[in-house]
Amino acid sequence: MNPFKIFYGWWIVIATFLITLYVGGVVFYGFTAIFEPIADDMEWSYTQVSLASSLRGLEAGLLAPLMGMLTDRWGPRKLLFGGGLLVATGMILLSYTDSLLTFYGAFAILALGSSSCTTTVLMTAVANWFRNKVGVASGIAISGFGFSGLFIPLIVKLIDMYEWRMAILILGVGAFIVIIPLSLLFRHKPEQYGYVPDGYLSKITTPASSTVTEGPKFKVTQAIKTGTFWKIAISLFCHMAIVSAIATHVMPYLSSVGVARSTSALVAAAIPLVSVAGRIGLGQLGDKVEKRIAVATSLSLMCIGAVLFAYAPSSGIWLLVAFVCLFGVGYGGTNALRPALVREYYGRADFGTIFGLITGISMLGSIMGPAVAGWAYDYWGGTYNGIWYFFAFLTLTAFTLVMSIRSLKGTSVSELT
């Protein structure tokens, strides 16, 4: 259970990194590269195409609480295996799209698959194996999403070489090859294998192991009665709204203001790549200071970045560099700190279910974000105008909510039962 004397939790972190790398690249970030080719080829409006991303967010949001509960009950391996099969099936079906019904159906399958093999399931697996190091472990694990930006230029190149249908088919086959074998590496909880979180032997009392504390033990029915739960959920709703909107529309938006497709692809790829610095750096910060402070710092960077994104066309594209740096680091940090924030306040007893419920609520933001941006483009006659200022305001709202969170240490769990 401890190959090469490395704590097995770190193997789970590596497997999580690789799965998020692939799924993030082909399902989430890669969509901006196929957005315009599909819209042009099928002669669909931006609103119609954007609704596919919203549909993905709707189903993923509805499924997140269920996935969290099933992860607590079954462990992550079965869910990841099934999710990998569904992601591959959805991508292959998408390559055969001939109508809006088929298009939306493929994204429904992709949503079901990605819900089974991304954030809720993977972060629950990591959080079960770490406590004192959960911030840095989560940051490294979720950095796969950051490096998945490398897939965007690759997908653009595949589309240029083979057109969008064959490019998506190739990526669908790749999902079988990558996700299925990695899913078999996952284990549920360290106690089942003679360990406690962070790698200490559970049967041996040492000075190091004595520093491992279990923390709070909230059940989901108790957690939802606290104001902290709703502040975290609503702030992450705002976070997901702007992230999904920019991830979906960054290339169409930049094209609308005269930026070459090759350049916009580089910008789209740079955002998640730069986010790696936030995922790891702010993830480490969250292990040293109050996690709400680290999350608020991330959100403030996102807010400033969104304003620069809106302002860039009228003041010089050079502002896009500042946008990429600030927004990328900010949103990467928030993503990495989400599981650590929830674990700090509610513990590990029902972590998967609680985190899944919060993720489900926040995913409603990923439904709203792309649809609102697409509607704005169509309504304003081919321009995004000031829609990014609206998303900057949402991020400021999230910052305010996070800063207002107070400790639950004085809360009696029994009173919430």
N, C-alpha and C positions, 0 to 999 in steps of 0.2 A: 504493500500500500504506500510505500515511501521510496519509489525508484530513484536511484542515484542520490539517496539521502536528501532529496528536495521535498519539502512539505507539499503534499498532494494538492493543497489549495492553489499553489502557484501553477500547477498543470491545468487546473480548471480556469485560471486567469488567462493562460496562453490560449486554450481552446476557445474561450469566450472572445478573446481578441480576434482570432481568425474568423469565427462565425460572424461577428459584427462587421468585420472588414468586408466580407463578401456580400452579406445581406444588405448592409448599408449602401454598398456600391451599386448593386444591381436593382434594388427595390426602392430605396429612398432617394439618395443623391443622384443616381443615374437617370431618374425620371426627367430631370430638366433637360437632358441631352436628347431625349426622344420626343419631348413635348412638341417642338415645332415641326419635325418631320411627320409625326402622326397627324397633327392639325392640318398641315398642308396637303398631305396625301389623301386623307379622308374628307377634307373640306369641312371640318368641324370648327366651331367657335372655341375661343379660349375658355369660356365658361364651361362648355361641354367637356373639354379635355381636363380642366381643373377638377371637375366633379369626381373624376376617377380617383384623384389623390384624396379628396374628401371622403369618398366611399371607403378607401383604404383606412383612413383615420377613424371613421365611424365604426366599422367592424372591429378594428383593433381596439378601440376604446371600450366597446361593449364586451369584448372578450378578455380584456386585461384582468378584471377582478376574478373571472373564472380561472384564467391561467395561473394567477397567484394562488388561488385556493388549491388547484390541482397540483401545483408544484410543492406546496406544503404537504400534500397528502401522498403523492406518487414519487416525488423527486423530479429532477429536470430531464433525465435521459429519454424517457418515452416521448415527452412533449417535443424535445428537440429533434428526435428522429422523425416523428410525424410531420413536424413543421418543415423540415428539409424537403420531404417528399412533396408537400403542398406548394412550397415556393417554386420548386422545379416545374411542377405541373402548371402553375399559374403563368410562369414565364413562357412556357411552350404554347399554352393556349393563347396568350397575348400575341405571339408571333403570327397566329392565324386569324387575327381580328379582321372581320369583314362588316361589322355593324357596331353601333353603340352598345347593344345588348351584350355582344360577345366581349367587347372592351371592358364594360363594367363587371361582367361575370369573371373575367380574368383577374381583375383587381380585387374582387371579393375573395377569390381563392388565395391571392397573394397576401391579403390582409389576414386571413385565417392562418396561413403558413408563417408569416412574419411575426404574428402574435405569439406563436408557439416557440419561436426560436430567436427572439430578440430580448428587449429590455426587461420585461417582468420576470421571465423565466431565468434568464442569464444573471441578472443582478441579484435575484433571490439566491441562486446557487453560490455566487461570490460572497454575499453577505452572510450566508450560513457558515462559511469557512474562515471568516475574518471578523475581528471586532476592533482591537486597537489599531490595526492596519487597514481597516475597511476603506478609508478614504483613498489611500494610494493604490490598493488592490483594485478598487472599482475604477479609479482613474486609468490605470494601465489596461484593464479589461475592456473598458468602453472606448479606449483610444482606437480600437479597430474601426469604429465609425468615423473617426477623424482621418485615418489613412485611407478609408474607402473613397475619399475624394479623388484618389489616383485613378479610379475607374472611369471618371468622367471623360478625360481626354481619350482613354482607351475605347469607351463606347462611341464617342464622336468619330474616332478613326474606323471602328468596325462599321458604323453606319455609312461612312464615306466609301468604304471598300465594298460592302455587301448590301447596303440599304438596311432600313431599320428592322425589317422582319427577320432576316437571317441573323442580324446582330443579337436580337433578343433570344432567338432559338439557341444560339451558341451559349449565351449566358444562362439559359435554363438548364442545359445539359451540365454546365459547370456547377450548378447548385447541387446536383446529385453527387458529383465527385468530391465537393468540398464539405458540405454540411453533414451528410450522413456518417462518414467515418469519425468526424470530430464529436458527434453527439454521443458516441459510445464511450468517450473518455470521462463523462460526467458521473459524479457521485453526489448523494444527497447531503448528509450532515456528517461532520467529522467524528462525532461521538460514536457513530456506527462502526468506525474503523479504529477506535482507540485513541482519538485525539479530541482536543477542544479547539475552538477558533484560534487562529494565528500560529498553530503548529506545535503547541505544547502537549506532551503526553498526558492524557487525562488520569492515568493511574499512578503518576509520580508527582509528588509535591515538591516543587522547587521554588526558589525566590522569583524566578521568571513567571512560573505558572500562577503564583499567588497574585500577580497583578492583573490576571484576567478576570473580569467581573461580568456577570451575565447581563446586568443592566435592567431596565424596566421590562415588565412582562404584560403588556396590554393585549387584550383580545380585540378583535375587529369591532365587536359591538360596543366596547368601551372606548376605543379610539375615535369612532365617529361622533361621540358625544362631546368631544373636546373641540374648542375653537381652533387649536393649533392644526388639527387635521384639515379643516376647511381652508385655513390660510395657506397651508402648503399646497393643497389641491388647486385652489384658484390661482395662486401665483404660478404654478406649473402649467395651468391652462393657458395663461397669458404667454408664458415662455414658449409653449408648443405652437401657439398661433403664429408667432412671428418666425420661428425656425422653419416650420413647414411652408409658410408663404414664401420666404426667401429661397429655400431649397428648391421649391417647385418653379418659381418664376424668375430666378436670377438671370438665366440666359435669355428668356423672352424679354425681360425688362431691359437688359443691356442692349439687346438687338434693337429695341424700340427707340433707343436714344443714340443709335448709330455706331455702337461698338461691334467690331467684327466678331463672327461666331467663334473663331479660333481663340480670340482674346477673352471672350465671355466664358468659354470653356475653362480657361486657365483660372479665371476669377472664381468660378463655381468650384473648381477642384481645390483652390487655395483655402477656401473657407473651412472645410472640414480638416484639412491638413494643419492649418494654424491652430485649430481647436485642440489639437493634441497637447500643445503647451498648456492650455487651460485645464484640460482633463487631468494631466499629471501634476502640474504646478499648483493649481487651486485645490486639487484633490489632496495633495500633501498639506496645503495650508489648512484644509478642513480637519486634519488630524491634530493640528496644533492650536487652533483657535476655535471659538464657537462656530459651529457649522452654518448657523444662520448668517453670521457676518461674512463668511466665505461666499455663501450663495448670493447675498446682497451685493457683494463686490462684483460677482459675475454678471448679475442683472444690470448693474449700472454701466458696465462696459458694453453690454448689448444695446442698451438704450442710446448711448452716444453713437455707437456704430450704425444703428438704424437711421439716425438723423443724418449722418454723413452719406449713407446710401441714397437717401432721398435728395440730398443737396448736390451730389456729385455731378449730374448732368449739366447743371447751370454754373458750376464753379470749377470744373476741371476734373477729368477722369482720374487725376492723381489722387483725389480723395478716396478712390476705391482701395488704395493701398492701406490707408488708415482704417477704412471700414473693415477690410478683411482682418486686420490685426486685432482691432477692438472687439468686433462682433464674434470673430472666430474664437478668441481666447475666452470671451464671456460665456458664449453658449456652450463651449466645451466644458468649462468649469461647472456650470449649472447641471449639465447632464451627468458629470462624474459624481457630483455631490448629492444628487437626488436620493439614491439608496442610503447613503451615510446619514443624511438629514432625517429620514424616516426611521432608520435604526436607532439613532440617538434618542429620539423622543418616545418610540414605541417598542423598542427591543426586538427580540428574535422569535418570540413565541408564535405569533401569527404574522410574521413579517411578510411572507409572500402574499397573503390575502390583503393585508393593509396596503402594502405597496402596489399591489395590482389594482385595488380600488382607486387609489390616488392616481395611478397611471391612467386608468379608465376615464376618470374625470378630466385629467389633463389632455387626454387624446381628443376630447371634444374640441379643444383649441386647434388641433391639427386638421379637424374637419372644417372649421370656420376659416382658418388662415388662407389656404389656397383658393377656396371658393370666393372669398371676399376680394382677394387680389385679382382673380380672373374676371369677376363681375365689374370691378373698377375699370379694368382695361377695356372691356366691351362697352360699358356705360359711357365712358369718357372718350369714346371714339378712337381707340388705338393708342392710348397713353395711360400710364399708371398714376400720373399727377402726384397728389400728396398722400397716397394711401400708406406710404411708409411712415409718415408722421403719426398716423393713427396707430400703427403697430408699435412705434416708439412709446406712445402714451400707455399702451397696454403693458409694456415692459416696466415703465415707471410705476404703474399700479402694482405689479408683482413685487418690485423692490420695496414698496411701502408695506405691503402685507408681510413680507418676510421679516422686515425690521421690527414689526410689531409682535412677533412671536415671543412668548415668554416660556420659561422652564416649566415642565410638568412635575418636577420633583416634589412639590408640595401637594400634588393631586393624589387623593386616595383612590387607588384602582377599584377597591371594593365599593366605593360610592357610585361608580360608573356602571356597575354590573346590573 
